[in-house]
Amino acid sequence: MKILKILFLSFLFIGINACSSDEDEDSTAVASITLTPSTTTQMIGEPVTFVVTTDTGENVTAGSALSAGNTSITGATFTSQTTGPVVVTATYLGATATTTVTFTDIPPTSITLTASANAQAINESIIFKVVTNTGIDVTSTSVITAGSSTVNGDRFTSTTVGTFDVSATYGNLTSENITITFGQPISFTKRVLIEDYTGTWCGWCPRVSYGIELVQNATDKAVVVAIHRVSTNPTSGAYDPYSYNANSLESLINLQGYPTAKLNRLTTWNSPEPNNINQVVGLTNGETPKVGISMTSSVSNGTINLAVNTKFGKGLNGSKLVVYVLENGLVHNQVNYTTYYGGTGGNSVIPNFVHDHVLRASLTNLLGDAFSNEESAYNNVVTKSFNVSVPATVSNPNNLEFVAFVIGADNKAINVRKSAPGENQTFEIIE
């Protein structure tokens, strides 16, 4: 009987391992891919180059199979000797994407030069694009001149303040001039964002709370957001009356457990946090951010009126804005397994613990509302206004607090600021 039992467990173990192998193999699949041509219109006999990216942004061109109609494409470049549309298909790990390129034999009679921005900070780039009147992108084969300098490739950077007339030449065609300007970058006071994933049920979370208190004693340039989880059911073992659904944010950071504290959204505050105060304070020093925030607000008759102003000290394409409504002074028992706040290291409770900076609402998408490239241009000021009811979960509107921060295309927070109701802030520009 023992032998049979051992054999059964052995087969079961082999079966589980086999399932795991299958799952690992399936995990290599991708959700989707995107196929991008260098131009959607091209002259016959001229090449079009393709790039294949996954839904996570990985360039997988080299590993993809490409075809134009029924013809396989060698490499990632295709040339047609006949006019008309060609459907190009890419396949990578079971995912497929298509795009259409139109080939023409009609010669262009004019070209148009455009720029990614008409102003930028020195040492930053402005990107140019040249397109024919027949819709062909000829940037790579055009000669672009900025002032007396020939532009290398499609982008131009100036190390000095000034204005430049820019033109492009393609064959015997010349574009109309455009004017671009470079100015000094604008620097702002640097602050660090702390997002504390916590819970009143979480016995190890007081460790982070204590670390936050030490940070606030060391600097006034830390902005704290407490994101409480998990259950609002009083009968649950993980009950938290301040729980907030932050699933999309937790997926972004790949949250593994509680407590977790993130700095500037993506950097983990090393544990034990009270021993690593310098990690947080250090993020308020160094290179100054080139984006600043100011807020003006009022709360009356159950309504929040909030204006968030963002000033760009250099162009920041791909940047996004996040705006939070927080509440301070919430009193609720806190489970404590630590030795902080008089704990013994066992299973105890801190009665009437004061929970501050509790996330009550996000007035934007948790992952940010995107600025357009025009909005996020150098020296531009963008105002986003919010007129909303005080969240029903708020206990005392007098204890509200607002937090706004700008994140980059990489989802890292670039700069952050907090405000109390009734404040009329100005930008913290560093001269």
NUKEMI-9164 format. One record per residue (C-alpha): residue number from 1; chain; x negated, y negated, z negated. Coordinates in Angstrom, 3 decimals. Layout:
NUKEMI-9164
NUM/A/X/Y/Z
...
END
This chain:
NUKEMI-9164
1/A/0.000/0.000/0.000
2/A/-2.893/-2.385/-0.842
3/A/-4.519/-1.647/2.494
4/A/-1.283/-2.444/4.356
5/A/-0.923/-5.699/2.433
6/A/-4.499/-6.732/3.244
7/A/-3.959/-5.898/6.909
8/A/-0.730/-7.943/6.966
9/A/-2.441/-10.976/5.394
10/A/-5.333/-10.647/7.836
11/A/-2.986/-10.668/10.827
12/A/-1.093/-13.614/9.295
13/A/-4.357/-15.549/8.865
14/A/-5.359/-14.826/12.464
15/A/-1.909/-15.952/13.650
16/A/-2.118/-19.237/11.735
17/A/-5.581/-19.913/13.132
18/A/-4.325/-19.165/16.630
19/A/-1.500/-21.730/16.178
20/A/-4.013/-24.266/14.950
21/A/-6.150/-23.708/18.030
22/A/-3.138/-24.247/20.275
23/A/-2.280/-27.451/18.438
24/A/-5.850/-28.706/18.800
25/A/-5.720/-27.938/22.493
26/A/-2.402/-29.791/22.894
27/A/-3.799/-32.757/20.958
28/A/-6.089/-33.508/23.895
29/A/-3.091/-34.485/26.020
30/A/-2.285/-38.173/26.443
31/A/1.103/-39.831/26.238
32/A/0.671/-41.873/29.402
33/A/-1.866/-43.427/31.756
34/A/-1.975/-46.636/33.774
35/A/-3.412/-46.941/37.286
36/A/-4.689/-50.428/38.144
37/A/-5.966/-51.447/41.608
38/A/-8.503/-54.215/42.138
39/A/-5.922/-55.824/44.459
40/A/-2.424/-54.868/45.540
41/A/-2.971/-56.230/49.063
42/A/-6.065/-55.618/51.181
43/A/-7.326/-55.975/54.745
44/A/-7.702/-52.740/56.682
45/A/-11.253/-51.463/56.531
46/A/-11.862/-53.148/53.157
47/A/-12.085/-51.156/49.886
48/A/-9.707/-51.096/46.922
49/A/-11.134/-49.895/43.599
50/A/-8.952/-48.218/40.954
51/A/-9.188/-47.978/37.165
52/A/-7.309/-45.403/35.064
53/A/-6.678/-46.094/31.372
54/A/-4.797/-44.148/28.711
55/A/-2.070/-45.548/26.469
56/A/-4.806/-46.100/23.846
57/A/-6.889/-48.189/26.259
58/A/-9.554/-45.577/27.041
59/A/-11.055/-45.768/30.537
60/A/-10.682/-42.264/32.009
61/A/-11.246/-43.085/35.674
62/A/-14.175/-40.686/36.036
63/A/-12.133/-37.744/34.719
64/A/-8.972/-38.464/36.715
65/A/-7.805/-36.989/40.016
66/A/-6.763/-39.690/42.510
67/A/-4.980/-39.360/45.830
68/A/-3.637/-41.729/48.486
69/A/-0.584/-40.100/49.986
70/A/-1.731/-36.526/50.632
71/A/-5.406/-37.478/50.804
72/A/-7.699/-36.984/47.821
73/A/-9.797/-39.987/46.859
74/A/-13.483/-39.378/46.235
75/A/-14.608/-41.549/43.376
76/A/-12.279/-44.451/42.631
77/A/-12.404/-46.397/45.901
78/A/-10.074/-46.143/48.909
79/A/-10.128/-47.766/52.335
80/A/-7.362/-47.592/54.952
81/A/-7.753/-48.071/58.695
82/A/-4.009/-48.486/59.246
83/A/-1.582/-51.148/58.079
84/A/1.279/-50.622/55.662
85/A/1.882/-49.564/52.052
86/A/-0.028/-46.648/50.539
87/A/1.128/-44.903/47.376
88/A/-1.829/-43.965/45.184
89/A/-1.454/-41.393/42.388
90/A/-3.692/-40.642/39.406
91/A/-3.487/-37.573/37.173
92/A/-5.264/-37.097/33.861
93/A/-4.589/-34.297/31.342
94/A/-1.057/-33.820/32.608
95/A/-0.164/-37.512/32.662
96/A/0.555/-39.178/36.012
97/A/0.676/-42.790/37.191
98/A/1.262/-44.362/40.591
99/A/0.743/-47.729/42.242
100/A/1.192/-49.129/45.733
101/A/-1.391/-50.984/47.794
102/A/-0.438/-52.701/51.041
103/A/-2.986/-52.915/53.854
104/A/-2.700/-55.652/56.453
105/A/-4.484/-56.826/59.597
106/A/-3.236/-60.406/59.308
107/A/-6.257/-62.660/58.662
108/A/-5.878/-65.190/55.834
109/A/-5.666/-68.891/56.634
110/A/-6.203/-70.271/53.119
111/A/-7.344/-69.323/49.624
112/A/-6.258/-70.421/46.148
113/A/-8.555/-70.691/43.125
114/A/-7.097/-70.321/39.612
115/A/-8.688/-70.342/36.133
116/A/-7.793/-68.499/32.930
117/A/-7.799/-71.881/31.158
118/A/-8.418/-75.500/32.057
119/A/-10.320/-76.099/28.808
120/A/-12.586/-73.994/26.608
121/A/-15.148/-74.320/23.825
122/A/-18.799/-74.390/24.822
123/A/-20.479/-70.966/24.975
124/A/-17.104/-69.379/25.764
125/A/-16.058/-68.226/29.242
126/A/-13.433/-69.342/31.727
127/A/-12.487/-66.628/34.218
128/A/-11.654/-67.409/37.845
129/A/-9.549/-65.649/40.438
130/A/-9.476/-66.235/44.219
131/A/-6.483/-65.021/46.240
132/A/-5.735/-65.439/49.948
133/A/-2.401/-66.667/51.265
134/A/-1.778/-63.071/52.345
135/A/-2.041/-61.915/48.727
136/A/-5.525/-60.396/48.790
137/A/-7.743/-60.786/45.721
138/A/-11.112/-61.814/47.178
139/A/-12.747/-62.986/43.950
140/A/-15.622/-60.500/44.165
141/A/-16.527/-61.566/47.716
142/A/-16.071/-65.321/47.234
143/A/-18.674/-67.915/46.285
144/A/-17.460/-70.012/43.346
145/A/-19.186/-73.291/42.497
146/A/-18.815/-75.227/39.216
147/A/-20.355/-78.667/39.512
148/A/-23.774/-78.030/41.038
149/A/-23.977/-74.435/39.764
150/A/-23.014/-71.233/41.545
151/A/-20.867/-69.063/39.265
152/A/-22.248/-65.584/38.601
153/A/-19.335/-63.220/39.149
154/A/-15.881/-64.433/38.137
155/A/-16.642/-66.354/34.913
156/A/-18.373/-69.551/33.927
157/A/-19.798/-70.643/30.583
158/A/-21.210/-74.036/29.658
159/A/-23.620/-74.678/26.826
160/A/-22.918/-78.410/26.932
161/A/-19.806/-80.533/26.614
162/A/-18.532/-81.746/29.956
163/A/-16.059/-81.610/32.835
164/A/-16.662/-79.629/36.022
165/A/-15.057/-79.595/39.455
166/A/-14.766/-76.004/40.645
167/A/-14.181/-74.703/44.177
168/A/-14.343/-71.345/45.969
169/A/-15.426/-70.350/49.460
170/A/-14.422/-67.147/51.246
171/A/-15.769/-66.797/54.762
172/A/-14.891/-70.054/56.475
173/A/-12.125/-70.856/53.970
174/A/-12.530/-73.247/51.034
175/A/-10.105/-73.721/48.153
176/A/-8.891/-76.972/46.706
177/A/-10.874/-78.162/43.675
178/A/-9.720/-77.512/40.133
179/A/-11.107/-79.267/37.050
180/A/-12.200/-77.515/33.856
181/A/-13.486/-78.991/30.600
182/A/-15.747/-77.660/27.846
183/A/-15.690/-79.150/24.346
184/A/-17.150/-78.507/20.923
185/A/-15.555/-75.524/19.130
186/A/-13.357/-76.428/16.144
187/A/-14.063/-74.633/12.867
188/A/-11.618/-74.082/10.004
189/A/-11.820/-73.012/6.366
190/A/-12.247/-69.254/6.208
191/A/-9.916/-67.106/4.112
192/A/-9.622/-63.351/3.652
193/A/-6.381/-61.354/3.807
194/A/-5.800/-58.532/1.307
195/A/-2.922/-56.170/2.124
196/A/-2.375/-53.938/-0.906
197/A/-0.374/-50.754/-0.207
198/A/1.040/-49.991/-3.622
199/A/3.987/-48.756/-5.678
200/A/5.391/-49.054/-9.180
201/A/5.311/-45.233/-9.291
202/A/1.640/-45.064/-8.263
203/A/-0.529/-44.356/-11.284
204/A/-3.826/-45.284/-9.618
205/A/-2.521/-48.542/-8.106
206/A/-3.292/-50.709/-11.181
207/A/-6.946/-50.263/-10.224
208/A/-6.384/-52.376/-7.098
209/A/-4.208/-54.870/-8.994
210/A/-7.034/-55.417/-11.452
211/A/-9.523/-55.777/-8.600
212/A/-7.299/-58.445/-7.044
213/A/-7.284/-60.389/-10.298
214/A/-11.093/-60.317/-10.331
215/A/-11.197/-61.554/-6.727
216/A/-8.831/-64.409/-7.536
217/A/-11.074/-65.378/-10.462
218/A/-14.064/-65.434/-8.095
219/A/-12.556/-67.350/-5.144
220/A/-9.498/-69.338/-4.131
221/A/-9.886/-68.194/-0.514
222/A/-8.210/-64.783/-0.849
223/A/-4.590/-64.356/0.268
224/A/-2.807/-61.313/-1.188
225/A/0.164/-59.345/0.147
226/A/1.532/-56.421/-1.880
227/A/3.314/-53.897/0.345
228/A/5.348/-51.657/-1.950
229/A/6.419/-48.136/-1.048
230/A/8.054/-45.483/-1.096
231/A/11.625/-44.897/-2.285
232/A/14.486/-47.198/-3.297
233/A/16.383/-44.261/-4.797
234/A/16.295/-44.609/-8.621
235/A/16.394/-40.818/-8.995
236/A/13.297/-40.348/-6.880
237/A/9.980/-39.558/-8.506
238/A/8.436/-42.202/-6.236
239/A/11.019/-44.894/-6.962
240/A/10.029/-48.480/-6.249
241/A/12.656/-51.249/-6.351
242/A/10.491/-53.394/-4.073
243/A/9.906/-50.838/-1.326
244/A/9.448/-52.298/2.167
245/A/9.542/-50.362/5.434
246/A/6.087/-50.870/6.895
247/A/5.929/-47.726/9.035
248/A/4.465/-49.434/12.103
249/A/1.738/-51.059/10.028
250/A/0.957/-47.818/8.207
251/A/0.598/-46.080/11.581
252/A/-1.763/-48.808/12.786
253/A/-4.122/-48.347/9.840
254/A/-3.553/-44.568/9.616
255/A/-2.579/-44.830/5.945
256/A/-3.760/-41.749/4.039
257/A/-2.423/-42.424/0.562
258/A/-1.952/-44.808/-2.340
259/A/-3.511/-47.000/-3.416
260/A/-5.044/-48.368/-0.217
261/A/-6.219/-51.952/0.126
262/A/-7.112/-53.389/3.534
263/A/-9.121/-56.536/4.181
264/A/-8.263/-58.620/7.223
265/A/-5.836/-55.827/8.096
266/A/-8.268/-53.101/9.244
267/A/-11.233/-52.979/6.818
268/A/-10.854/-50.687/3.797
269/A/-11.685/-52.258/0.457
270/A/-14.094/-49.737/-1.032
271/A/-13.002/-47.861/-4.143
272/A/-13.245/-48.480/-7.031
273/A/-12.089/-51.919/-5.997
274/A/-12.944/-53.744/-9.267
275/A/-16.585/-52.735/-8.678
276/A/-16.587/-54.086/-5.111
277/A/-15.484/-57.700/-5.523
278/A/-18.414/-58.921/-3.450
279/A/-17.091/-57.032/-0.428
280/A/-13.977/-59.218/-0.472
281/A/-15.654/-62.500/-1.376
282/A/-18.251/-61.896/1.323
283/A/-15.529/-62.060/3.972
284/A/-14.850/-65.689/3.030
285/A/-18.417/-66.598/4.003
286/A/-20.378/-66.449/7.236
287/A/-19.233/-67.645/10.658
288/A/-16.234/-69.945/10.411
289/A/-13.020/-68.952/12.211
290/A/-12.003/-70.888/15.310
291/A/-8.309/-70.846/14.508
292/A/-6.512/-72.753/11.746
293/A/-3.049/-72.589/10.203
294/A/-0.850/-75.105/8.411
295/A/2.713/-74.743/7.142
296/A/5.605/-77.017/6.251
297/A/8.581/-75.517/4.449
298/A/11.677/-76.020/2.365
299/A/14.127/-73.676/0.659
300/A/17.620/-74.913/-0.131
301/A/21.163/-73.557/-0.199
302/A/19.941/-70.046/0.487
303/A/18.067/-71.044/3.650
304/A/14.361/-71.015/4.479
305/A/13.079/-73.671/6.893
306/A/9.495/-72.893/7.797
307/A/7.237/-74.358/10.487
308/A/3.957/-72.543/11.117
309/A/1.379/-74.557/13.054
310/A/-1.593/-72.832/14.685
311/A/-4.540/-74.753/16.143
312/A/-7.029/-73.005/18.417
313/A/-10.651/-74.092/18.096
314/A/-11.457/-71.954/21.139
315/A/-9.383/-69.955/23.592
316/A/-8.145/-66.709/21.992
317/A/-6.379/-64.633/24.638
318/A/-4.515/-61.680/23.167
319/A/-4.028/-63.251/19.735
320/A/-0.844/-62.793/17.695
321/A/0.900/-64.432/14.733
322/A/2.229/-62.684/11.624
323/A/4.441/-64.523/9.111
324/A/5.479/-63.014/5.755
325/A/7.922/-64.006/3.023
326/A/6.669/-62.930/-0.416
327/A/8.060/-63.098/-3.938
328/A/6.134/-63.592/-7.183
329/A/6.999/-62.876/-10.814
330/A/8.872/-59.596/-10.396
331/A/8.947/-57.628/-13.658
332/A/9.086/-53.827/-13.621
333/A/7.343/-50.968/-15.418
334/A/4.179/-49.738/-13.703
335/A/2.888/-46.170/-13.964
336/A/-0.789/-46.201/-14.975
337/A/-3.345/-43.381/-14.802
338/A/-6.302/-45.787/-15.089
339/A/-8.152/-47.360/-18.007
340/A/-7.268/-50.857/-16.762
341/A/-4.607/-52.940/-18.547
342/A/-5.188/-50.955/-21.748
343/A/-4.617/-47.576/-20.118
344/A/-6.178/-44.425/-21.542
345/A/-6.771/-42.664/-18.236
346/A/-3.786/-40.387/-18.860
347/A/-0.193/-40.546/-17.680
348/A/1.080/-43.797/-19.184
349/A/3.263/-46.769/-18.281
350/A/2.574/-50.503/-18.391
351/A/5.883/-51.957/-19.600
352/A/7.206/-55.123/-17.941
353/A/4.292/-55.388/-15.530
354/A/4.407/-58.584/-13.440
355/A/4.275/-57.843/-9.708
356/A/3.170/-60.792/-7.554
357/A/2.864/-61.409/-3.806
358/A/5.504/-58.736/-3.069
359/A/6.413/-58.487/0.614
360/A/10.134/-59.231/1.059
361/A/10.426/-59.983/4.771
362/A/8.383/-60.362/7.925
363/A/9.624/-63.221/10.105
364/A/7.614/-61.814/13.003
365/A/6.877/-58.294/14.138
366/A/4.695/-56.619/11.492
367/A/2.060/-56.126/14.176
368/A/2.364/-59.741/15.287
369/A/4.158/-61.884/17.858
370/A/1.899/-62.566/20.827
371/A/0.757/-66.019/21.837
372/A/0.722/-66.587/25.577
373/A/-2.646/-67.403/27.142
374/A/-1.419/-70.968/27.631
375/A/-0.457/-71.245/23.956
376/A/-3.770/-69.873/22.696
377/A/-5.904/-72.192/24.837
378/A/-8.747/-74.283/23.394
379/A/-7.685/-77.312/21.309
380/A/-4.004/-76.398/21.601
381/A/-1.517/-76.603/18.716
382/A/1.428/-74.194/18.667
383/A/4.375/-74.574/16.287
384/A/6.637/-71.617/15.522
385/A/9.760/-72.577/13.585
386/A/11.875/-70.243/11.461
387/A/15.314/-70.992/10.066
388/A/16.505/-67.915/8.166
389/A/18.512/-66.931/5.137
390/A/16.642/-66.076/1.956
391/A/16.314/-62.254/2.059
392/A/19.009/-60.507/0.037
393/A/16.295/-58.585/-1.839
394/A/14.824/-61.785/-3.321
395/A/15.553/-62.183/-7.048
396/A/14.463/-65.793/-7.481
397/A/14.083/-68.146/-4.470
398/A/11.976/-70.453/-6.651
399/A/9.271/-67.786/-6.665
400/A/8.943/-67.475/-2.897
401/A/5.609/-67.683/-1.126
402/A/4.809/-67.773/2.592
403/A/1.800/-66.191/4.298
404/A/0.795/-66.694/7.931
405/A/-2.186/-65.225/9.729
406/A/-3.541/-64.867/13.248
407/A/-4.851/-61.533/14.477
408/A/-7.005/-60.923/17.522
409/A/-6.524/-58.519/20.405
410/A/-8.341/-55.929/18.237
411/A/-5.649/-56.318/15.492
412/A/-8.140/-57.771/12.995
413/A/-7.014/-60.846/11.069
414/A/-9.042/-63.879/12.152
415/A/-7.739/-66.336/9.565
416/A/-4.931/-66.533/7.013
417/A/-3.211/-69.071/4.800
418/A/-0.503/-69.112/2.127
419/A/2.012/-71.795/1.178
420/A/4.591/-72.479/-1.493
421/A/8.032/-73.876/-0.594
422/A/7.998/-77.645/-0.202
423/A/4.341/-77.882/0.845
424/A/3.358/-80.040/3.807
425/A/-0.050/-78.706/4.807
426/A/-2.622/-80.087/7.228
427/A/-5.258/-78.137/9.119
428/A/-8.406/-77.346/7.116
429/A/-10.846/-78.491/9.799
430/A/-14.548/-78.300/8.973
431/A/-16.355/-81.320/10.400
END
